[in-house]
């Protein structure tokens, strides 16, 4: 037993609260059969990171710079497919975790080389930067530069395996809580405050229904992290203000011209939460409509937004078809639709005419009666 304890690997955990960390430690001592022990030492043998937590990507990049030879185990609901990491799905199966740790024990240290936490995003940045040098510069256009037209492969989005890649449930993100709070604020005609705990501090988002404004102490960088993090990783509280507090908040916001319009705020929140996906109830085989041209002087301009809107405002179209016609990534089309859908600017185009008139029954062919008589004659001769 002493030899086993002496040789077990140590691991430092990131992106977990104390309760989750203690549960993991107990699992290592129980079902894990002592294959690993948790440590507070930054130089532990293994780093275990819950990549779904708020600051996970920044933490991953930092520890890779400081300990480039150390192996890292990534915990996530979906496999982020990061280079030089080992993936264990959440919720954790200890059999899988033990297997991964045994594998790590047999591997040599990683080669010291610069590693980017999010290779796909960095690649897109470099590609976008290169494309900008080829495009004309317009001082009056503040929208992101359009990408070059490419051949977009047709994908069968009905495959279940693609649901997590191209669909998301807003209720599983901060977007869902904000949307529900906005509806409650309007229904009760009172200010609603959403508090999110970040690094031991509570950050506020206050919804004002009369002025249709959002007051918040969260900057854009932090808000983006919170919006892209699964809801189960966030500690959130909802508070309803009384009538007096609501009146005071509305008055101060109006007098100081403070706050962000609700639609502007929700547009950004949905864009970040979607990460290039569509809401889970979206049928990609059904055309979608755009109610009106988005006000891009207020709303955050998205990649290829002008081209997408120009095609969609003409008449309802299927989202994948828009991507193929314009030769732009699916994620650009999906992200714009998700943002527009969140502020009730877009939705599925179900025409009333489709259910207004019942289709006629097919008329029998003129030769049908003749063939019928011949068959009856044969039957009578049997």
PyMOL commands that set and color helices and strands:
alter all, ss='L'
color gray80, all
select helices_A, chain A and resi 2-7+18-29+56-66+94-106+119-132+160-166+170-172+174-188+220-228+231-233+243-255+262-274+305-312+319-326+330-342+353-356+368-381
alter helices_A, ss='H'
color red, helices_A
select strands_A, chain A and resi 9-14+36-38+46-50+71-76+86-89+167-168+192-198+201-208+213-216+236-240+260-261+278-279+288-290+346-348
alter strands_A, ss='S'
color yellow, strands_A
deselect
rebuild
show_as cartoon
